[in-house]
């Protein structure tokens, strides 16, 4: 059975309707936002930080959620099937949001491009689109797209993109080991690949060029800003009069872009949020003990 058929079958599993969770859904108050953007989750890979994403989904809610591509890693799943129970937990949580009234828009990227053939359709109350235009609470128009269409390597040398993906996968396997050791030492999550990316001059230049090209495209479409993913580099800045937003990823940085109800935009670094919550809980326990 090919990857897309197996992924489609997951949505019909009884455990997604009445799931025996690997991570039971948390009850309690959630932080509410008008809009949430997440991308580059890469379900189906060992590099996916499912635990952090589950925690994020259990602590936040929104009127609209955009899944901005590379949610499922079809490239890896075609080579080797890997789908732990916690990845089911993520799919179920997203589908449950859509069922209870959150507008969920899925914009497939290059790693989950097999879903682009369903553009314009609705799957489990989730809209599948090639791109979208989002209007913020304060009236700004934002183009929302994955961003791989502006990656010159993807467009001109697809074989090189697959080679780079293999090297990246090796780095992410090392990243998993590093963070397993850090957890044993009660240290917070830290991204080896993100650290390496910002130390390599060519990577920095590529990111800058990508941001410039995406912002230029937004300007050509007469919108106020653009939201994308693809390069695993969370960012929020103005480029040539256009607001550029990249919601990051859930492999390296574990970030999400959110819109508050007044239209204000914010990047949430969820590893930092969890660390702050743990420090506050420890301080509370120490205060009670004293």
N, C-alpha and C positions, 0 to 999 in steps of 0.2 A: 504493500500500500504506500503511495507516495505521501510526501509531507503534508500537502494541502488537504488530502482526504483524511489523514489522521487528525489534523488540527480541527477540521470541520466536525469530526466525530466527537471531539471533546465536548462541544457545546450541547450534545445530546446525552451526555453521561448522567445517570440518575444522581450521582454525587454532586453535580453542579446545581441541581434543583433542591436537593436536601443533603448538603455536603457534610461528610465526616472530615472536618477541617484538619489539615496539618497544623494550621494556625487558626484557632477559633476566632470569629469576628468579635472585636472589642465592643462592648456596650459603653455608653457614656457620651458626654458632650463632645462635639466636634467643632473645629474652627471652620466657619463658613466663609466662602468666597463667591464672588459672582461667576468667575471663570477660572478653570485650572487647565494648564497645558503640561503634558508630559510626553516624552518621546524616548526612543532608543533604550527600551527596556531589555530587549534581546532575550525574551522568553525562549527556552529551548537551549540555553547555553549555561555553562557553569559560572560564567562571569556575571550573570544577572544577580543583582543584590535584592533578591526577593524579600528577604526579611525586612529590609529597610522600606521597600515599597509597600509591603503589607501594613507596616506601622503607619506610613504616610496615609494610605487609604482609610485606615481605621481612625485617624485623628482629624481628617478634613472632609469637607463636603462642598458642593458648588451647584449652581443652577446649570452650568454648561461645563463639559469636559471635552477637550480636544486631545486625541491620541495622535501625535504628530510623527508617525512613522517608525519603522524598525521596532514595533511592539513585539513581534514574533520573528525569530531569526530563521527564516526559511533556508538560507544558505547552509547553515550548520545542520539543520534537521534533515536536509537531503543527504548529507554525508553520514550522519550518525544520529539516531533518535535518542533524545534526552529530554525527559519531561517529568520532573519530580512533582510530588503532591502540592507543594507550595506554589508551583506555577498554575495549577488548577485553582488554587485559592485566589490568585490575582485575577484570573479570567472571571471567576464567579463574582468577585466583588465589583468588577467593572460592569458586568451584565446586570447585577442587582441594582446598581445605580441607575442604569437606563430603564429598568423595569419600574422603579419607584418615581420616575419623572425627570431625572437629570437628562438633559440633552447631551448625548455622547456622539461625537463626530470622529470617525477614524479615517486618517489620511495616510495610506500605506507609503512606506519608504522603499529603498532599494532592497533591503534584506527581507521585507515581506511584500515584495512587488507582485507575488502571485495573487494577492487580493485586489490589485488594481483592475483586474478584469470585471470586478463586481461594482465598479464605480457607479454611483447613482442609485444603488440598491440599499435596502435596510436589512440588517442581519441581527436578530435578537434585540430589536429596538435600537441598534447602533447604526448610524448613518455612515456609509462609506463614500468618501469624496476624494477627488484628485487634489483639490485645494479648496480653500474657503476664504471668505472675507468676514471678519468679526468686527462688530461695532461695539466699542467700549461704552461704559456708562456715561462718559463725558463726550461722546459723539465722534471719537476718532475711528477711522477705518484701518484695520490691520489685516494684511494678507497673511494667511496661514498655509504653510506648505512644508514638506519635509526638508527639501534643500538639495537632494542628490542631483537634481537637474542642473545645478550650477557647479558641480564638482567635475573639473576638467578631466581628472583621472578616470572617473566613472564613465564619462561620455566618450573619451577618445581611446582609452586603454582598459577595457573591462577586465582583461586577464590580469593586469597589474593590480586592479582593485581586489581581485580574489587572492592574489599573492599577499598583498598588504593585510588582508583580513586574516590570513593564516598566521602571519607574524604577530598580529595584534592579539589573536587568540592565545598564542603561546605566552605573551606578556600577561594576559589576564589570568592564565592559570597560575603564574607566579604570584600575581596579585592576591589570588584566593588563599594561597599558602601563607603569604605575609600577614594577611588579616586574620587568619586562623590563629597564628602565633600571638598577634596583638590582642585578640579576644581573651586568650589564656592569661595574658598579662594585665587584663582589665584596661586596655588602651582603646580609644575610639577608632572608628574606621578611618583608614588612610589609603589614598589611591596612588599606587606606584606608577601606573600608566599615566595618570594625570600629571604627576610630578615630572616624569620623563618628557612628556609632550611639551611642557613649558620650558624645558631646558634645551630642547633641540631647536636650533635657529630655523631650519627649513620648515618645521612644523608650525612655528610661530608665524612665519611669513605666509604659509598656506592658509592658516586661520584668518589672518588679516585680509588676504586677497579674497577669500570666500565671503567674508562679511561685507566687503566693499561691493562685490558683484551682486549679492542678494539685495543689499540696500538700493543699488542702482535699479534693479528690476522692479522693486516696490515703487520707486519714484516714477518709473516709466508707466506704471499702472495707476498713477494718481491716487495712491493711498497714503495714509499718514505714517504707517509703520509696517513691519513684517515680523512674523514669529516663525521660527524654523527650529530644526534640530540637526541631525546628521553628523556634525563634527565633534560631538561630545564636549562642547566647550560653552558652558553657561555664560551668557553675557547680556548686558542691557546698556545700550549707549546710543548716541545720536551720530549718524553718518550722513553728511550732506543734506541735512534737514529732514532726514527720515529716521524714525525711531527703530533701531534694530534690537530684536529680542531673540535670544536662543535659550530654550528651556533646559538645555544640557542633556543629561542621560541618567540611567539607573544601573550603569556598569562601573563608571569611574567616579563621577562627582555626586551622584544621587541628589539631583536637584529638580525642582519644578518651578514653573512660572505661574503666578497667580494674579488675578485682577480683583481688587477690592471693590466694594459696592459703590465707591465714589469714582471709580475709573483708575485709581492709583495701581501701578504695576509693581510687583515685588518678586525677586528670586528667593526661593526657600532652599537652603542647603540642609537637607534633612538629617545628615549625620551630625551636624552641629546642633540641630534642634533636639535630637535624641540625647546628645551629650549634656546639653543644658538642662533637659528634663531630669536626667539621672542625677546631676549635681543638686538640683532643687530637692529631689526626693531624698537624697542622702542628708542634706542639710535639715530637712524636716524630721527625719529619723533621729538625727543627733540632737535636735532641739527637744524632741519628746523624751529621749533618753536622759537628757540633762535635767 
